[in-house]
Amino acid sequence: MTEQHPQWFTSSYSVANGGNCVEVAVNLAASRDLVPVRDSKVVDGPVVDVRTAAFSAFVAGVRAGTFDAV
């Protein structure tokens, strides 16, 4: 079996936000049930592994405006 490595993706919002964002590697979601997340400015820094269901719920909340500042 070949070991999968994260294929990091940076949100297009990160560019508009001066690069202050996170990167995710969704390519591991199906095989490992994880979405690794890291700081886009510190690519050699720590990585947080988030379960796929939790990450999906977070993204749905962002899209729904759940976390918008009032």
Secondary structure, 3 states (H helix, E strand, C coil): CCCCCCCCEECHHHHHCCCCCEEECHHHHHHHCEEEEEECCCCCCCCEEEEHHHHHHHHHHHHHCCCCCC
